Amino acid sequence: MKSLSKSTELIKFDNEKSNLPIKFHPNEINNALKLVDKELYLENREDVKKYLPDILGRVLARIWIDVNFKESFKSNPSSVLSENGVFLPEDMVLEFQKPNSDRPKIIVYEKKDNSNFKVRVVQLQLVMVAGR
């Protein structure tokens, strides 16, 4: 069974009818949807702050265009990241807030053992701005 988080069904490619200024080859479409090129094991807070903002930006962009990916991410964000080759340290917790709004937000917290408190490490929010 195909994982919903790896779905590429949102992209229908017809090489003959494409008016895109950049031509995509059908075998390159899967690469365009990848979160990372190879598996990435984040080991500490510094790794999370360095690499995760770009990855989560890709997640937010994909959530915007891929309903199946959004639903999977909404139900279990950490699992979707690991299915896509991104592995977080065990003390990091992901929260996907406002998933049904125009401005979804992803927050990464660090939670230490034997503590009820969590510290925000990274926060990203989809904000769309149009100008003319």
C-alpha positions, 0 to 999 in steps of 0.5 A, a space after each residue: 500500500 502506498 503511503 499517503 505522505 509519499 503520494 504524488 497523485 496531485 501532479 498530473 503531467 502531460 509532456 505534450 500539453 505543458 505550457 510551463 516555462 521549465 520542462 519537467 521530465 516525468 521521472 523528476 516529479 518525485 524529486 520535486 516533492 522530496 523533503 530531503 535528498 537523503 536520510 537526515 538524522 538530526 542529533 541535537 538542538 543545533 541540528 534542528 535549528 540549522 536544518 529543520 526550518 528549510 525542511 518544514 518550509 517544504 512541508 508547508 508548501 506541500 501541505 498547501 497543494 497536497 490534501 493527502 499529505 496534509 491529512 497525514 501530517 495533521 494526524 502524526 507530523 513526526 511519523 510523516 517526517 520519518 517516512 520522508 527521511 527526516 529523523 528528529 532527536 527523541 526530546 523534540 516534539 512537533 505540533 501542527 497548529 491551525 491545520 484547517 486555516 489559511 495560516 497553518 503553523 508548525 512548532 518544534 519544542 524541546 522537552 526534557 525528561 522529568 519535566 512538564 515544560 517544553 521550550 520552543 526551538 523552531 516555529 514556521 507559519 504559512 503566510 501568503 502575500 500577494 502584491 502588484 
